[in-house]
Amino acid sequence: MIFVDTLFQVLRLFIIIIFGYILGKKGLVSKEGQRQISHVLLYIAMPCAIIRGMQIPFSQEKFSVGVSIILIMGLTYAIISLLSFGLVRLIPGSEGKQRDVMQLSMILPNVGYMGYSIIGQVLGMENIFYATLASLFFEFTSWSVGVYLLSRNGEIKSKHNVFYKSIVNPGVLAVLTGFALFLLRLEIPEPLKGAVEVSGAMMSPLAMVIIGVSLSRAKIREFVFNYKIYLVSFFKLLLIPFAMMLLYYAAGLRDMRIMIPTILIAMPSASYVTIFATNLGSDETFASQIASVCTILSMITIPAVVGVLHYLH
């Protein structure tokens, strides 16, 4: 049952990627249009989705477990970021923009666009709260390590200080706002609450459309037989999640403290990589290829990771 539920979640997202691919092939969304859609996603849809997921009643247990998960994810992203510098060197011919994209693709999982859905389906909708808290260090890593990596060889340099943007960015501010509302036991009033919910619901569709549009500019043969993409996928979907799962287990983590972090990092490469590559003038086409192949392969790997988690639990 877990396998089928997870498969359907991934298939839904992949179908939206196909919609984006058709839009791109028909010329209905230009490269500039893709960049503009990515701004809507980063500055409106994604922050609203995070705040929406944290609109739940306060409890001491949720607060305690949530803080633990935040700290665990901070350490997790630090370990994976350091590990990626070594793993990318194992891929022959990795250099320039493609090296940057491959490295970031190993680090950033599809937390918001897939992770929330999978966790809600497998662990229950009430546990999406923990996933949104876990996104704090995802956002911090994206806007610090992510911007650093893709700016190294990108054609468009970031106009902002990397350290400043790693703290003051839509994702981090949304998590802090949502968590503050949770702690203060405040519920967003209508009609603002309804607007936040509707805007947040756009996040996953917009992200998948961006991947599809970017993919429409590539020749399928270029990435179906590209061994680099499959090596990155192996590292991202299997090696890193199982290595971290064993580390968590050895450290004595159990229940949500092991399940939430493991499931999140087992997600395929984040569409953030494609979005940031687009905005920073890196290789967004290669990024979308990795994201698409990773998403397809995750239909097998995510159920495997969840199955092992349930066995350990």
N, C-alpha and C positions, 0 to 999 in steps of 0.2 A: 504493500500500500504506500509506504514511504517513497519507494522508487517511482511509482506511477504519479503521485502527487508532485514530486519534484520535477519529473519529466514534463508534465503539463505546464508547470510554472516557467520552465526554460523555453518550451516550445512557443508559449504565448509571446515572450519577448523576442524570440527569433523571427516570428511572423511579422512583428512590427519593424524589425530590421529590414525585412523584405519590402515592406511598404516604403521605407526610406530609400531603399535601393531603386525602386521604380520611380520615385519622385526625382531622384538624381539623374537617372538614365533619360527621363523625359525632359530634363532641363527645367523642371518646375521649381527647383531649389538650387541657386547658384552657390559658388564657394563663399561669396560674401553673405548670402542668405544663411548658409550653414553657420557662419561665425555669429550672425545676429541671433539665431535660434539658441546657440550655445550660451549667449549672454542672458537670454530669458530663463534658461535652465539654471544657470549658476546663481543668478541674483534674485529670482522670484520663486520658481517651482521648488528647487531643492531646499532653501531655507523654510518655506512653508511646510514641506513634507516633514522636516525634522521637528518643527514646533508642534505640528499636528500629532505626531507620534508620542509626544511627551505630555499631552493633555489627559492625564489620568489622576485619580485620587492619590494623595500622599500616604505612604506607609513607611515605617522604620525599616522593615525588611527590604523593600525595594530600594530605599536610599542606601543601605549598607551594601547590598549586592551590586547596585549600580556604580558606586564609588570604586568598589573592587575591580569591576570590569573596565572602568576607565583606566585605572593604573595598569592592569594586565595588558590592555591594548596599547598603552604608551610604550611599555617594554617590548611588546610584540613587534610594533612597527620599527623600533630602533634595531632590533635583532635582524629583522628581514631586510631592512635598508642596508645594513652592513654586509649581510650575506649576499645581497644582489651584486655587490662590487666584485665578489669572487665568482659567482655563478655566470655572470655575463662574459667573463674571460674564457669560460669553457666552451663558448659558442664560436666556432671558426668564422672569421671574416666579420666580426662585430666591430664596427667603427662608425664614427660620425653620428648623424641623426638617428640611424637605425639602432646603434648601440644605446643611445639615450632612451629611445622608445622601448626597447627590449627590457632594459633595466627597470624603468618605471612600471612597465607592465607586470613585472614580477612582484613589485612592492604593493601596488594598489589593487585591492579587490573590488568587485562591483558591490559595494556595501549597500547603498541606498536603492539602486535600481533593481537589484535582485535579492540582496541579503535580507532586507526587511520582509519581502514576500515569502522567501523560503523559511525564515524563522517563524513567521506567523503561521505558516502551513504546518510545519513540523513540530514546533514547540508551543504553539498557541498564540493568538493575537495579543494577549496581555504582555507577552515577552518582547514585543517590538520596542517597548520602552527601553530595554537594555541595549538593543541594537542602535537606537538613536543616540544613546549616551556614548556607545563605543565609537560613534562617528566623529567624536571630538578630536581624537588623535588621527583619524583618517583625514580630516580636513586640515589639521596642522601639518601632517606629513605631505599632503597634496600640494599645499601652498608654499611649503619650504623646500623639501627634497624634490618634489615634482617640478616646481618652477626652476630650481637650480639645475636639474638634469636637462630639461628641455631647452633651457636658455643657453646652455653651453655651445650648441651648434645651431640654435634657432636663428631664423632671419629677422624675427621681431623680438627685441629685447624688452623685458618687463620694465614698465615705467615706475614701478614701486620697489622699495627696499624689501628684499626677500624675507628678512626677519619680521618686519612690520606686517607684511601680508600674511605671514604664517599665523599671526595672532589676530589681526584685524581683517577678517574676510567673511563673506556671507555664511559659510558653513559653521565656523567657530562661534560667530555671534549668534547664529540661530540656536546652536546647542546651549549656549550660556543663557539665552533668553528663555528657551523652553525649560531648562533646569531650574531657573529662578522662579518661573511660574509654578513649577511643581513643588518647590520648597515652600513658596508662599501660599500654596493651595489656592491659586487664582485660576479661574476659568475664563478664557477669552469670550467676551460677550458677542451675541449676534448683533448685526449681520457679519461682523468681522470674522467670527469663527467659521462661518460658512464659506467666506471668501478664501480663508487660509486653507480649508479642507479641499476646496475645488482646485486651487492653485497647486497645492501639494500633489494632487492626483495626476497632474501633468508630467511629473518628474520622469517616471519610467518610460512613458511613450516618447517624450521628446528626446531622451538620451538614446533610445534605440533608433529613432529616425535619423539622428545625427550620424550614428555609426553606419547606417544603411546608405545615406547620401554620400558619405566619404568613400564607402566601399564601391559605389557606382563608378568612381573614376579609375578604378584599378582593373587590370585584366585578371580574371579568375585564375588563369593558369599560373600567374605570377606568385600566388600565395598558396594554392592547393598543393603545389609540389615544392614549397619553400621549407627546407628542413629547419631553418632558424625558428620559424613560427611554432613548429612542433616541439622543439627543445624548450622554448619559453613556456609553452603550454604544460609540458611535463613538470618543469620546475614549479610553475604557478599552481597547478591543480593537484599535484600529487606529492612531490618532494617536500615543499614548504609546509603544506597543511599537516601531513603526517609527522614531520619532524617536530613541528610546534605542538601537535597533540601529545606526542610522547613526552616532550619537555613539560607541558602543563601537568600531565598525569604524574610524572616523576616528582613534580613540585607539590603534589598533594591537592591540586585543584579538582573540584568535583561539581556536579550539578550545573547551574547556569554559568558558573565561573570557568568551566572548561568548554561547555557546549556552545555558548554564544561566540567567544573568540574563534574557536575552531571552525564553526560553520561560516563565519564571516570571511576568514582568510582563505577558505576553500572556494569562494566565489571566483568566477573567471575575471580576467583583467578588466579594470574599471573603464567605463566610457569616458571618465575624466581624462584619461591619457589622450584619447582622440581629441577631446575638447581643448585641453591645454596645448596639444600639438598644433591644433588649428590656430589658436590665439597667439602662439609664440613662434609660428613659422617653422615648426619642426616637420617631421614626416607623418602627417596625419593619416595618409593613406595606409602606410604600413601599420600604424597604430590601430586603425579600424580593422585591418586584416587579422591582426593578433586577437583583438576583442571578439571578432566573429568566430574564428576557429576555436578559441577558448570557450566561447558560449556553447558551441555545438558539442565539444568534447565534455563539457561540464554536465551534460545530460547523463553521462555514465559515472563521472568521478564524484559529483556531489552526493548522489545516493550511496556510493561506496563509503565516503567519509562519514556521512550521517549514520550508516549502518554500524561502522566500527565504534562510533561514539556511543550509540545505544548499547552495544555489547559491553563496552567498558563501564557504562553507567549501571 
